Amino acid sequence: MRIINARLFQNGRFQTGSISFTDVITGFEPGEGWDAGGAYVVPGFIDIHTHGAMGEDFSDGRAEALPVLSRYYAAHGVTSFCFTTMTLKEPELMAAMDRVRSFRRPGDGARCAGVHMEGPFLSYAKRGAQAPENLREPDLDLFRRANDRSGGQVRLITVAPEVPGALEFIREAAGVCTVSLGHTAADYDTAMAAFQAGASHATHLFNAMPPFLHREPGVVGAALLSGATVELICDGLHIHPAVIMAVHRMFGQKLCIISDSLRCAGLGDGEYELTGHPVVVKDGRATLSDGTLAGSSTNLLDEVRNVVSYGMPLEAALTAVTETPARAIGRFGEIGSLEPGKRADLLVLNGDLSLRAVLIDGRPAVGGLD
């Protein structure tokens, strides 16, 4: 298959050309093919932090939920994602890991690129919407059991570095997957010690962590100086647009845009549930009963449109949903850019960033080339 007359996103910029592919990208030679008419052809988006959508949550451990989520992601331009757990008791965590091990991508659905364990090794003070009764100190054996039950698919784990035993845990876990700092009350020195121990990522920057102050730079300052990749929820509710733009200028290509979506995504306002706790969504804002901001009801495609409207160059926004998250979870050798040999996970976008087609492994999952 070949797409011609496309604005291809390669190496951080657009250039007009052609792209050939089977299940993988084979080259960029001109020739006969489907005429994109100048539309954008970009790598499929990668969401490394998403809990759910369409009434389903990965943490529920329901096998029938996973194809629903996979199809939802694909319908919004996400071709690869990390199933993300909440802070769960061990039996529930293991049940969720069993489900991901047995998951097979439907033809019209996105690929699971791994698991993000958001907890249970988090701070009580910065637990946010995480279930406080399930929090526990870092346990390397539990982490290894969970990874084994998933089939070795844990790609990212969020840890609060100030809790007892965290630094020792980070040193060991960093040899297995990417370790992220999040849901933490850590100060700058503690965060720097964690990055030096092997952490290299920060979970939903600013949310569920101390602020970035001129005398107390906290996790944000430590992430910047250590060269860590960082996540931002760009729904316009979790982070002010001015701060999103400031983080873009500070972190550059280290920025990952994530959804942190809950089961309310795709359904609108109403009453929902999150690991046994009620969540109310009003005007797109998801909160617990005490007003604590929970995850989001958004998706990556809407967030890309958001940040572009705030003034972020489209090229930077695309990097933040393709190359950077792929690098953050150690999958850039397979996904995240338009290069020969990589999976033919492609989006065709119109000039207004509306979605025309989604191809996964070179085959249409959403829309088509006609």
C-alpha positions as CSV (number, residue, x, y, z in Angstrom):
1,M,0.0,0.0,0.0
2,R,1.2,3.5,-0.7
3,I,-0.2,6.9,0.3
4,I,0.9,9.8,-2.0
5,N,0.7,13.6,-1.9
6,A,0.7,13.6,1.9
7,R,2.2,16.0,4.4
8,L,4.3,13.4,6.3
9,F,5.4,14.2,9.9
10,Q,9.0,13.0,10.1
11,N,11.9,14.1,12.4
12,G,9.8,16.8,14.0
13,R,8.6,18.5,10.8
14,F,6.3,18.1,7.8
15,Q,7.4,17.4,4.3
16,T,5.3,16.5,1.3
17,G,5.8,13.0,0.0
18,S,4.7,9.4,-0.2
19,I,4.8,6.5,2.3
20,S,4.7,2.8,1.4
21,F,3.8,0.1,3.9
22,T,2.5,-3.5,4.5
23,D,2.1,-4.2,8.2
24,V,5.3,-2.1,8.7
25,I,6.6,1.0,6.9
26,T,8.7,0.0,3.9
27,G,9.8,3.3,2.4
28,F,9.0,6.7,1.0
29,E,9.4,6.3,-2.7
30,P,7.0,8.0,-5.1
31,G,4.6,6.0,-7.3
32,E,1.0,5.1,-7.7
33,G,-1.2,5.1,-4.5
34,W,-4.0,6.6,-2.6
35,D,-3.9,10.4,-3.0
36,A,-4.1,12.1,0.4
37,G,-4.7,15.5,-1.2
38,G,-2.3,17.3,1.1
39,A,-3.7,15.8,4.3
40,Y,-1.4,15.1,7.2
41,V,-0.1,11.6,7.7
42,V,1.3,11.2,11.2
43,P,2.3,8.3,13.5
44,G,-0.5,6.9,15.5
45,F,-1.0,8.5,19.0
46,I,0.3,6.7,22.1
47,D,-1.5,7.2,25.4
48,I,0.6,5.9,28.3
49,H,-1.8,6.9,31.0
50,T,-5.4,6.0,30.6
51,H,-7.7,4.1,32.9
52,G,-10.9,3.8,31.0
53,A,-13.7,5.1,28.8
54,M,-17.2,4.2,27.6
55,G,-18.3,3.0,31.1
56,E,-15.4,0.6,31.4
57,D,-12.2,0.7,33.6
58,F,-9.2,-1.5,33.2
59,S,-9.0,-1.9,37.0
60,D,-12.4,-3.7,37.0
61,G,-10.6,-6.7,35.6
62,R,-13.4,-7.5,33.1
63,A,-12.1,-9.3,30.0
64,E,-15.1,-8.0,28.0
65,A,-14.1,-4.4,28.8
66,L,-10.8,-4.5,27.1
67,P,-12.0,-4.6,23.5
68,V,-14.4,-1.7,24.3
69,L,-11.5,0.4,25.4
70,S,-9.3,-0.6,22.5
71,R,-12.0,0.4,20.0
72,Y,-12.6,3.7,21.8
73,Y,-8.9,4.6,21.7
74,A,-8.6,3.8,18.0
75,A,-11.7,5.9,17.2
76,H,-9.9,8.9,18.7
77,G,-6.5,8.4,17.0
78,V,-4.8,6.4,19.6
79,T,-3.1,3.3,18.1
80,S,-1.2,2.2,21.1
81,F,-1.9,2.7,24.8
82,C,-0.9,1.5,28.3
83,F,-3.7,0.0,30.4
84,T,-3.4,1.9,33.6
85,T,-4.3,0.5,37.0
86,M,-5.5,2.4,40.0
87,T,-4.3,1.6,43.6
88,L,-5.9,-1.8,44.1
89,K,-5.8,-4.6,46.6
90,E,-3.5,-7.5,45.4
91,P,-6.3,-9.8,44.2
92,E,-7.9,-7.1,42.1
93,L,-4.5,-6.0,40.8
94,M,-3.7,-9.6,39.7
95,A,-7.1,-10.1,38.1
96,A,-6.4,-7.0,36.0
97,M,-3.0,-8.2,35.1
98,D,-4.5,-11.6,34.0
99,R,-6.8,-9.7,31.6
100,V,-4.0,-7.8,29.9
101,R,-2.0,-11.0,29.5
102,S,-4.9,-12.6,27.6
103,F,-5.9,-9.5,25.6
104,R,-5.9,-9.7,21.8
105,R,-6.4,-6.6,19.8
106,P,-9.6,-6.5,17.7
107,G,-9.1,-5.5,14.1
108,D,-10.8,-2.1,14.7
109,G,-9.0,-1.5,18.0
110,A,-5.8,0.0,19.3
111,R,-2.8,-2.1,20.5
112,C,-1.9,-2.5,24.2
113,A,1.7,-1.3,24.4
114,G,2.0,-2.4,28.1
115,V,0.7,-1.6,31.6
116,H,1.2,1.5,33.7
117,M,0.9,0.7,37.4
118,E,-0.2,3.9,39.0
119,G,0.1,2.7,42.6
120,P,-0.2,1.2,45.1
121,F,3.1,2.7,46.3
122,L,1.9,6.3,46.6
123,S,1.7,9.0,49.2
124,Y,-1.4,9.3,51.4
125,A,-1.1,13.0,51.5
126,K,-1.2,13.3,47.7
127,R,-3.4,10.3,46.9
128,G,-5.9,12.3,44.9
129,A,-8.6,9.9,43.7
130,Q,-6.6,6.8,44.6
131,A,-8.2,4.6,47.2
132,P,-6.4,5.3,50.6
133,E,-7.2,1.9,52.1
134,N,-5.2,0.2,49.3
135,L,-2.0,2.3,49.7
136,R,1.1,0.4,50.8
137,E,4.8,0.7,51.0
138,P,6.9,-0.3,48.0
139,D,7.0,-4.1,47.7
140,L,9.4,-5.5,45.1
141,D,7.9,-9.0,45.3
142,L,4.4,-7.7,44.7
143,F,5.7,-5.7,41.7
144,R,7.4,-8.7,40.3
145,R,4.3,-10.9,40.8
146,A,2.2,-8.3,39.0
147,N,4.6,-8.0,36.1
148,D,4.7,-11.8,35.8
149,R,0.9,-12.1,35.8
150,S,0.8,-9.5,33.0
151,G,3.2,-11.5,30.9
152,G,6.0,-9.1,31.5
153,Q,4.1,-6.1,30.2
154,V,4.5,-3.6,32.9
155,R,6.2,-0.7,31.2
156,L,5.7,2.1,33.7
157,I,5.2,2.3,37.4
158,T,4.4,5.4,39.5
159,V,6.0,5.6,42.9
160,A,6.1,8.3,45.7
161,P,9.8,8.5,46.5
162,E,9.4,9.7,50.1
163,V,7.6,6.7,51.4
164,P,9.7,4.1,53.3
165,G,11.7,1.8,51.1
166,A,11.0,3.8,47.9
167,L,14.6,4.5,46.9
168,E,15.6,0.9,47.2
169,F,12.5,-0.1,45.2
170,I,13.3,2.4,42.5
171,R,16.9,1.1,42.1
172,E,15.6,-2.4,41.4
173,A,12.4,-1.6,39.5
174,A,14.2,0.7,37.1
175,G,15.9,-2.4,35.7
176,V,12.5,-3.8,34.7
177,C,10.5,-0.8,33.5
178,T,10.4,3.0,33.6
179,V,9.9,4.4,37.1
180,S,7.9,7.6,37.4
181,L,7.5,9.9,40.4
182,G,3.9,10.8,41.2
183,H,1.2,11.1,43.8
184,T,4.0,12.4,46.0
185,A,4.7,15.1,48.6
186,A,8.5,14.8,48.0
187,D,10.7,17.9,48.1
188,Y,13.3,18.7,45.6
189,D,16.2,16.8,47.3
190,T,14.1,13.6,47.7
191,A,12.9,13.8,44.1
192,M,16.5,14.3,42.9
193,A,17.6,11.3,44.9
194,A,14.9,9.2,43.3
195,F,15.9,10.3,39.8
196,Q,19.5,9.5,40.6
197,A,18.4,6.1,41.8
198,G,16.9,5.3,38.4
199,A,13.5,7.1,38.1
200,S,13.2,8.9,34.7
201,H,9.6,10.1,34.4
202,A,7.0,12.2,36.3
203,T,3.3,11.3,36.4
204,H,0.8,14.1,35.5
205,L,3.1,16.9,36.3
206,F,1.7,19.4,38.9
207,N,-1.3,17.2,39.8
208,A,-0.9,15.3,43.1
209,M,2.5,16.8,43.8
210,P,3.9,20.0,45.5
211,P,3.9,23.2,43.4
212,F,6.9,24.6,41.6
213,L,8.1,27.4,43.8
214,H,11.1,29.7,43.6
215,R,12.6,28.4,46.9
216,E,11.0,25.0,46.8
217,P,11.2,23.6,43.2
218,G,10.0,20.2,44.2
219,V,9.4,17.3,41.8
220,V,8.9,19.7,38.9
221,G,12.3,21.3,39.3
222,A,14.0,18.0,39.9
223,A,12.4,16.5,36.8
224,L,13.6,19.4,34.7
225,L,17.2,19.3,35.9
226,S,17.4,15.5,35.8
227,G,16.2,15.3,32.2
228,A,13.1,13.3,33.0
229,T,10.2,12.9,30.7
230,V,7.0,14.4,32.1
231,E,3.2,13.9,31.6
232,L,0.6,16.6,31.3
233,I,-3.2,16.3,31.2
234,C,-4.2,18.9,28.6
235,D,-8.0,18.9,29.0
236,G,-7.9,22.6,30.0
237,L,-9.2,21.7,33.5
238,H,-6.2,20.0,35.2
239,I,-3.6,22.5,34.0
240,H,-4.0,26.2,33.0
241,P,-3.2,26.7,29.3
242,A,-0.4,29.2,30.3
243,V,1.2,26.5,32.4
244,I,0.9,24.0,29.6
245,M,2.8,26.4,27.3
246,A,5.4,27.1,30.0
247,V,6.0,23.3,30.4
248,H,6.3,23.0,26.7
249,R,9.0,25.7,26.6
250,M,10.8,24.3,29.7
251,F,10.7,20.6,28.8
252,G,10.6,20.6,25.0
253,Q,10.7,17.1,23.6
254,K,10.5,15.6,27.1
255,L,6.8,16.4,27.3
256,C,4.2,13.6,27.0
257,I,0.5,14.5,26.6
258,I,-1.7,12.0,28.4
259,S,-5.4,11.6,28.9
260,D,-5.7,10.0,32.3
261,S,-9.2,9.2,31.1
262,L,-11.7,7.5,33.4
263,R,-14.8,5.4,32.5
264,C,-16.7,8.6,31.9
265,A,-14.7,9.4,28.8
266,G,-16.9,9.3,25.7
267,L,-20.1,9.4,27.8
268,G,-20.5,13.0,29.0
269,D,-21.7,14.4,32.3
270,G,-23.2,12.1,35.0
271,E,-22.5,9.9,38.0
272,Y,-19.8,7.3,37.8
273,E,-17.6,5.1,40.0
274,L,-13.9,4.8,40.5
275,T,-12.6,1.8,42.5
276,G,-15.7,1.9,44.7
277,H,-15.8,5.7,45.1
278,P,-18.5,7.9,43.5
279,V,-17.3,10.3,40.8
280,V,-19.5,13.1,39.4
281,V,-18.8,14.6,36.0
282,K,-20.1,18.1,35.4
283,D,-19.1,20.2,32.4
284,G,-16.5,17.6,31.7
285,R,-14.9,18.0,35.1
286,A,-14.6,14.7,37.1
287,T,-14.5,15.0,40.9
288,L,-14.9,12.9,44.0
289,S,-17.6,13.7,46.5
290,D,-15.3,16.0,48.4
291,G,-14.5,18.0,45.3
292,T,-11.1,16.4,44.6
293,L,-10.3,16.5,40.9
294,A,-10.1,12.9,39.6
295,G,-8.9,11.9,36.2
296,S,-10.3,13.2,32.9
297,S,-13.1,12.7,30.4
298,T,-10.9,13.6,27.4
299,N,-8.8,11.9,24.7
300,L,-5.5,12.6,23.0
301,L,-7.0,13.9,19.8
302,D,-9.0,16.6,21.6
303,E,-6.0,17.4,23.7
304,V,-3.8,18.0,20.6
305,R,-6.5,20.4,19.3
306,N,-6.5,22.1,22.7
307,V,-2.8,22.7,22.9
308,V,-2.6,23.9,19.3
309,S,-5.3,26.4,20.2
310,Y,-3.2,27.5,23.1
311,G,-0.3,28.3,20.8
312,M,1.8,25.2,20.8
313,P,3.2,24.4,17.4
314,L,1.5,21.3,15.8
315,E,4.8,19.7,15.4
316,A,5.5,19.9,19.2
317,A,2.0,18.6,20.0
318,L,2.5,15.6,17.7
319,T,5.9,14.8,19.2
320,A,4.2,14.8,22.7
321,V,1.7,12.1,21.6
322,T,4.0,10.0,19.5
323,E,7.8,9.9,19.8
324,T,8.1,11.0,23.4
325,P,5.7,8.6,25.0
326,A,7.1,5.8,22.9
327,R,10.5,6.6,24.2
328,A,9.2,6.9,27.8
329,I,8.0,3.3,27.8
330,G,10.9,1.8,25.8
331,R,8.9,1.1,22.6
332,F,10.4,3.7,20.2
333,G,12.0,0.9,18.2
334,E,8.6,-0.3,17.1
335,I,6.2,2.7,17.3
336,G,6.2,6.5,17.6
337,S,7.6,7.7,14.3
338,L,7.4,7.2,10.5
339,E,10.5,5.1,9.8
340,P,11.1,1.9,7.7
341,G,10.6,-1.2,9.8
342,K,8.3,0.3,12.3
343,R,4.7,-0.7,12.6
344,A,2.5,1.0,10.0
345,D,0.4,2.8,12.7
346,L,-0.8,5.9,10.8
347,L,-3.3,8.6,11.1
348,V,-4.7,10.7,8.2
349,L,-5.7,14.1,9.6
350,N,-7.4,16.9,7.7
351,G,-6.1,20.4,8.0
352,D,-8.5,21.2,10.9
353,L,-7.2,18.1,12.7
354,S,-10.3,16.1,12.2
355,L,-9.7,12.4,11.8
356,R,-10.0,10.9,8.3
357,A,-8.6,7.4,8.9
358,V,-6.7,5.3,11.4
359,L,-4.4,2.5,10.2
360,I,-3.0,-0.1,12.6
361,D,-0.4,-2.6,11.3
362,G,-1.2,-1.1,7.8
363,R,-4.9,-1.9,7.9
364,P,-7.8,0.5,8.4
365,A,-9.2,0.4,11.9
366,V,-11.3,3.6,11.6
367,G,-12.3,5.2,8.3
368,G,-10.6,4.1,5.1
369,L,-8.5,5.1,2.1
370,D,-11.2,5.5,-0.6
